[in-house]
Amino acid sequence: MNTWVPLMNIIFVLIPIAILFVIIAGVVFFWAIRSEQFEDLDRQGSNILFDEDQPARKPAKPADHDSQP
């Protein structure tokens, strides 16, 4: 009795699925190249270092109500 024959049938399912994944990955990769996703890779890395937002305001000093002698 050959028990490996049913196990070999899964290859006929897995190979087309793997080929489909490779095709999808290739399409996504070439879409990213065409839409210039890889053009300015350094800008996003430096944006986090040189933040141009306004600094947070310092909290106002609480009023001192006990200033009477």
N, C-alpha and C positions, 0 to 999 in steps of 0.2 A: 504494500500500500504506500502510495506516495503522498505524504502530508504536506510537501512543499508546493504542490500545484495550486491549492487555494491561496497560499501566501504569495505566490508569484502573480496572481491576478490583481493584487493591490498595486503592483507596479504600473499596470495599465491605467490606473486611476491617478496615482501620484505623479507620474511623469507629465501628463497634460496639465495638471494643476501647477506644477513647478514651472512649466513653460509659460503658462498664463501669468504667474507672478513675475517672471523675468520680463515679459512683454509690458506689463503694467509699470514695473519699476523703470524700464527704459523710456516709456512714454512720459512718465512724471519727470524723469531726469532731463529729457530734451525739452519739455515744456519749461522747466526752471531755467534752462540755458537761454531759450528764446525770449522769455519774459524778463531777462536780465536780473535774475535773483542773485547771481554770484558776482555782480559788477563791483560793488563797493563794500568789501568785507570788513575793512578796517574802521569805517565810519561808525558802525553800531557799537563796536568795541570801545571806541574813544568817547562816544556820547555819554556813556555811563561815568567816565572819569571827569569829564568837563561838563557838569550839569549847568544849564543856563537858566534854570528856574530861579525865581526870587527866593532869597533865604527866608526862613520862617521868622515871623515877628517874635521879638522878645516879649515875654509876658509883662504886662504892666505891673508896676510895684503896687502892692495893696496899700490902700490909704490907712494911715496910722491915726485911728480915732482916739487913742489914749495920749495925745500930745499935750493935754492940759496938765499943769503941775499939781 
